[in-house]
Amino acid sequence: MGRNAQLFAVAIAELDSPERRYAYLRILVHLVETAHAEWGQSPQRDTQISELAVQLSGGRLELEEVAAVVRVRDEERGMGSTGGGG
């Protein structure tokens, strides 16, 4: 993941509410999923993706908030619960 992803993650973290961050977190999660397709079937994919997103934000994003977005996206796609949990 590159500098643009880092800047995007930091900008998301600066938004003042989970509701305002949600749509942008979905985009960030998609970017991470695309960059790390090998995590597609991992039982801890919610944790892996959210840990990378938090790292990209310099620790400004909340791990569980990002993991919840991953789980929602997975359920929408019929992937069911991903289990890694936090």
Order of alpha helices (4+ residues) and beta strands (2+ residues): alpha-alpha-alpha-alpha
